[in-house]
Amino acid sequence: MIRAGDAWSSWRCFDMNDQLADSYDVVIIGGGAAGLNGALMLARSRRSVVVIDAGAPRNAPADGVHGLLGREGMPPAELLERGRAEVRGYGGQVVSGEVGSVTRGERGGGDSADGTGPEAGFVVELADGRTARARRVLVATGLVDELPDVPGVRERWGRDVLHCPYCHGWEVRDQAIGVLASGPMSVHQTLLLRQWSDDITYFAHTMEPPTAAEAEQMAARGIRVVHGEVASLEITDDRLVGVRLADGGVVGREAVAVAPRMVARVGFLKALGLEAVPHPAGEYVPCDATGRTDVPGVWIAGNATDLSAQVGSAAAAGALAAAHINADLVAEDTRLAVAARRGA
């Protein structure tokens, strides 16, 4: 498998202010829709907040964002730049960098469990050695798409090789579409794409053949099934024109869909005991409905916990998590104020 996200690791926002303060109410790791919308909510709540953006957005290869009301077709980079400007407009900060680890900080002023001091908080360390303390952390690092190691797939990813019918189906409507089987969701993906075109071919590739029930479903919808390993995608004049099989045969196609294995980018949380767990489509980090993880003080939003989230739902999850983070901080601030008043 190859990781699509690796191809975009050099993308950076050089206009960011890279000066980190010593501490923040909230450090947000990840500068996509979930992270920026979370930062916007927190900045408007008058919280000190910084977004640490590694500059490797999953949707960088896409021409436009789709299914997002009021922003249909907007280039992903433009959407993110608007988001960064909005966060900064309310006093939030956006910093370029990659987080290497998140660890527990030392408690300040006493044991928070008895109401005599603040929570321990966290220390966020960047790969370049910079650090910042945070009372709370919101993880919004998204995921990496692991693609089949078939020549042409990675190079055409986000163009005429796609994965989400709701994101790209309209753009390839009525075209000759192939589905390169790569995992347990491939048959489901094939049946979905039939909504956008009546010319669908399922390439079994190295996967097990469809079950009898799946074969019947595809036959009923007029979907052709091709057995045999796929050798490469055929490209002519910077355009996908077909799928070449290992036996040398070529099946003409104008677009190819693939269901990647989606893996949350959360290796930096290992010191907290928070790791991704298996999912039928890859790996994700579980959380409750508000984004709260099993580690107190750490929330998560977007594709790192919801592998199927589109831009709109990821942004909404970031806003919801931020509201709950602020409420959690308000409860702590109130508890500390009561403790101080009693002490006085």
JOTASUL-V537739 format. One record per run of one state. SS is the DSSP state (H for helix, E for strand, C for the rest). FROM is the first residue (numbers start at 1). TO is the last residue. Records with the same first field share a line. If there is no record, write none. Layout:
BEGIN
SS: FROM-TO ; FROM-TO
END
This chain:
BEGIN
C: 1-1 ; 9-22 ; 30-32 ; 45-48 ; 54-75 ; 90-92 ; 97-98 ; 105-111 ; 115-121 ; 127-130 ; 140-142 ; 148-150 ; 152-152 ; 158-160 ; 163-164 ; 169-169 ; 173-176 ; 181-185 ; 194-199 ; 204-211 ; 221-223 ; 227-229 ; 236-239 ; 246-249 ; 253-254 ; 259-260 ; 265-266 ; 273-276 ; 280-281 ; 285-291 ; 293-297 ; 301-301 ; 305-310 ; 344-344
E: 2-3 ; 23-29 ; 49-53 ; 93-96 ; 99-104 ; 122-126 ; 131-139 ; 143-147 ; 151-151 ; 157-157 ; 161-162 ; 177-180 ; 200-203 ; 224-226 ; 230-235 ; 240-245 ; 250-252 ; 255-258 ; 261-264 ; 277-279 ; 282-284 ; 292-292 ; 298-300
H: 4-8 ; 33-44 ; 76-89 ; 112-114 ; 153-156 ; 165-168 ; 170-172 ; 186-193 ; 212-220 ; 267-272 ; 302-304 ; 311-343
END
